[in-house]
Amino acid sequence: MLIRCVEQKMDEKEMKLKKHWVPLKEISPNLQLAVVCSEDQNFINHSGFDFEAIDKAMEFNKKHKRTRGASTISQQTAKNVFLWSGRSWIRKGFEVYFTFLIETFWSKQRIMEVYLNVIEMGDGVYGAQAASTKFFHKDAKKLSQGESALIAAVLPNPRKFSAAKPSGYISNRQAWILNQMAMWGYVLNYEEKEEKK
């Protein structure tokens, strides 16, 4: 967050930092499911790394100029909490290490709680509560399915896209996420992973 503030200042933009931490029980289950459907559909089952998604991304990147990532919610949490932005192999190595640690010592609920409180969801807007109050003028606990899918739709690039003024592309992503949520049945069962341990 501090790095982003410095970047904003260096780009001669207004410094923006809006953040308000809330516990997971104060974040709508709709948003929890929306980010899983959008960002990491194997979140409950993997141990930090989705090797199938990594293989698919590598194959896609060999054939296309635009690259596709395969970071899980756990990896994104590790990066946002402990590391800096960038694509160096050194940073990626640290990301693997911290992802392993949080998957070892934190529950999936804790990973989700931290993720939804630190991820940038708009330009200088961090976490579910800040995004919810800024874009929808309500607490994160009260986010609807549509609002949750809209926030999740901008996550790949929250500085370029806005949940407040969705483009056609973001509206299409929102519809896709809502469809995925419907297939999941609007339930995110964290206990499923714990039972497999």
C-alpha positions as CSV (number, residue, x, y, z in Angstrom):
1,M,0.0,0.0,0.0
2,L,2.8,2.4,0.8
3,I,4.6,1.4,-2.4
4,R,1.4,2.3,-4.3
5,C,1.2,5.7,-2.5
6,V,4.8,6.4,-3.6
7,E,3.9,5.4,-7.2
8,Q,0.9,7.7,-7.1
9,K,3.1,10.6,-5.9
10,M,5.8,9.9,-8.5
11,D,3.1,9.9,-11.2
12,E,2.0,13.3,-9.8
13,K,-1.4,11.9,-8.9
14,E,-3.4,12.4,-5.8
15,M,-2.4,9.9,-3.1
16,K,-5.3,7.6,-2.3
17,L,-5.4,5.0,0.5
18,K,-8.8,3.9,1.6
19,K,-8.8,0.8,3.9
20,H,-10.9,-0.6,6.8
21,W,-10.2,-4.1,8.2
22,V,-13.2,-6.2,9.1
23,P,-13.4,-9.8,10.2
24,L,-14.5,-12.5,7.7
25,K,-18.0,-12.7,9.4
26,E,-18.5,-9.1,8.4
27,I,-17.8,-9.8,4.7
28,S,-20.7,-11.1,2.6
29,P,-20.5,-14.8,1.7
30,N,-21.5,-13.5,-1.8
31,L,-18.1,-11.7,-2.1
32,Q,-16.2,-14.7,-0.7
33,L,-17.8,-16.9,-3.3
34,A,-17.4,-14.4,-6.1
35,V,-13.6,-14.1,-5.7
36,V,-13.2,-17.8,-5.6
37,C,-15.3,-18.2,-8.8
38,S,-13.3,-15.4,-10.4
39,E,-9.8,-15.9,-9.2
40,D,-9.2,-19.4,-7.9
41,Q,-11.9,-22.1,-8.2
42,N,-9.7,-24.7,-6.6
43,F,-9.0,-22.6,-3.5
44,I,-10.7,-25.0,-1.1
45,N,-8.9,-28.0,-2.4
46,H,-5.3,-27.0,-3.3
47,S,-2.5,-26.4,-0.9
48,G,-1.5,-23.0,-2.2
49,F,-0.6,-23.9,-5.8
50,D,-2.9,-24.9,-8.6
51,F,-0.6,-26.9,-10.8
52,E,-3.2,-27.7,-13.4
53,A,-3.8,-23.9,-13.8
54,I,-0.1,-23.3,-14.0
55,D,0.3,-25.8,-16.8
56,K,-2.6,-24.3,-18.7
57,A,-1.2,-20.8,-18.3
58,M,2.2,-21.9,-19.5
59,E,0.6,-23.5,-22.7
60,F,-1.4,-20.3,-23.3
61,N,1.6,-18.1,-22.8
62,K,3.6,-20.0,-25.4
63,K,1.0,-19.3,-28.1
64,H,-0.1,-15.7,-27.2
65,K,1.5,-12.3,-26.7
66,R,-0.8,-11.5,-23.8
67,T,0.3,-13.5,-20.8
68,R,-2.1,-15.3,-18.4
69,G,-1.3,-15.8,-14.8
70,A,-2.1,-18.7,-12.5
71,S,-1.7,-17.3,-9.1
72,T,-4.0,-18.7,-6.4
73,I,-5.7,-16.6,-3.7
74,S,-3.1,-18.0,-1.3
75,Q,-0.2,-16.8,-3.6
76,Q,-1.9,-13.3,-4.0
77,T,-2.3,-13.1,-0.2
78,A,1.4,-14.0,0.3
79,K,2.4,-11.4,-2.2
80,N,0.2,-8.6,-0.9
81,V,1.0,-9.2,2.8
82,F,4.7,-10.0,2.8
83,L,6.2,-8.9,-0.6
84,W,6.4,-6.2,-3.2
85,S,5.0,-5.9,-6.8
86,G,7.0,-7.2,-9.7
87,R,7.8,-10.2,-11.8
88,S,11.3,-11.1,-10.8
89,W,12.3,-14.7,-10.1
90,I,13.5,-13.6,-6.7
91,R,10.1,-12.2,-5.7
92,K,8.4,-15.3,-7.1
93,G,10.7,-17.5,-5.0
94,F,9.8,-15.6,-1.8
95,E,6.1,-15.8,-2.9
96,V,6.4,-19.6,-3.0
97,Y,8.0,-19.7,0.4
98,F,5.4,-17.4,2.1
99,T,2.5,-19.3,0.3
100,F,3.8,-22.5,1.8
101,L,3.9,-21.0,5.2
102,I,0.4,-19.5,5.2
103,E,-1.1,-22.7,3.8
104,T,0.7,-24.6,6.6
105,F,-0.2,-22.3,9.5
106,W,-3.5,-20.5,8.5
107,S,-6.9,-22.0,7.8
108,K,-8.6,-21.3,4.5
109,Q,-10.9,-18.9,6.4
110,R,-7.9,-16.9,7.7
111,I,-6.4,-16.8,4.2
112,M,-9.7,-15.5,2.8
113,E,-10.1,-13.0,5.6
114,V,-6.6,-11.5,5.0
115,Y,-7.0,-11.6,1.2
116,L,-10.3,-9.8,1.3
117,N,-8.9,-7.1,3.6
118,V,-5.6,-6.4,1.7
119,I,-6.3,-6.8,-2.0
120,E,-6.6,-3.7,-4.0
121,M,-10.2,-3.4,-5.3
122,G,-10.0,0.0,-6.9
123,D,-7.3,2.7,-7.3
124,G,-6.1,3.1,-3.7
125,V,-9.0,1.2,-2.3
126,Y,-8.0,-1.8,-0.3
127,G,-10.2,-4.5,1.1
128,A,-13.9,-5.5,1.0
129,Q,-15.2,-2.9,3.5
130,A,-13.4,0.0,1.8
131,A,-14.6,-1.1,-1.7
132,S,-18.2,-1.7,-0.5
133,T,-18.5,1.7,1.1
134,K,-16.9,3.5,-1.7
135,F,-18.7,1.9,-4.6
136,F,-22.0,0.8,-3.1
137,H,-22.4,2.9,0.1
138,K,-23.0,0.0,2.3
139,D,-21.1,-2.4,4.6
140,A,-19.3,-5.4,3.1
141,K,-21.6,-7.7,5.0
142,K,-24.6,-6.5,2.9
143,L,-23.1,-6.9,-0.6
144,S,-25.5,-8.6,-3.0
145,Q,-24.5,-11.3,-5.5
146,G,-24.4,-8.8,-8.3
147,E,-22.3,-6.2,-6.4
148,S,-19.9,-9.0,-5.2
149,A,-19.5,-10.3,-8.8
150,L,-18.8,-6.7,-10.0
151,I,-16.0,-6.2,-7.4
152,A,-14.5,-9.6,-8.3
153,A,-14.7,-8.7,-12.0
154,V,-12.3,-5.8,-11.6
155,L,-9.7,-7.7,-9.5
156,P,-7.3,-8.5,-12.4
157,N,-6.7,-4.8,-12.9
158,P,-8.5,-2.6,-10.3
159,R,-6.5,0.5,-11.4
160,K,-7.8,0.2,-15.0
161,F,-11.4,-1.0,-14.3
162,S,-14.0,0.3,-11.9
163,A,-16.8,-1.4,-10.0
164,A,-18.6,2.0,-9.8
165,K,-18.5,2.5,-13.6
166,P,-18.3,-0.9,-15.2
167,S,-17.3,-1.1,-18.9
168,G,-18.9,-3.6,-21.2
169,Y,-16.0,-6.0,-20.6
170,I,-16.5,-5.8,-16.8
171,S,-20.2,-6.3,-17.2
172,N,-19.5,-9.4,-19.2
173,R,-17.1,-10.7,-16.6
174,Q,-19.7,-10.0,-13.9
175,A,-22.3,-12.1,-15.8
176,W,-19.8,-14.9,-16.1
177,I,-18.9,-14.8,-12.4
178,L,-22.6,-14.8,-11.5
179,N,-23.1,-17.9,-13.7
180,Q,-20.2,-19.6,-11.9
181,M,-21.6,-18.7,-8.5
182,A,-25.0,-20.2,-9.5
183,M,-23.2,-23.4,-10.5
184,W,-21.5,-23.5,-7.1
185,G,-24.9,-23.0,-5.4
186,Y,-23.8,-19.8,-3.5
187,V,-22.1,-21.9,-0.9
188,L,-18.4,-21.8,0.0
189,N,-17.7,-24.8,2.2
190,Y,-14.4,-24.2,4.0
191,E,-14.8,-27.3,6.0
192,E,-14.3,-29.5,2.9
193,K,-10.6,-28.8,2.9
194,E,-10.3,-29.3,6.7
195,E,-12.0,-32.7,6.4
196,K,-9.5,-33.9,3.8
197,K,-6.5,-33.2,6.1
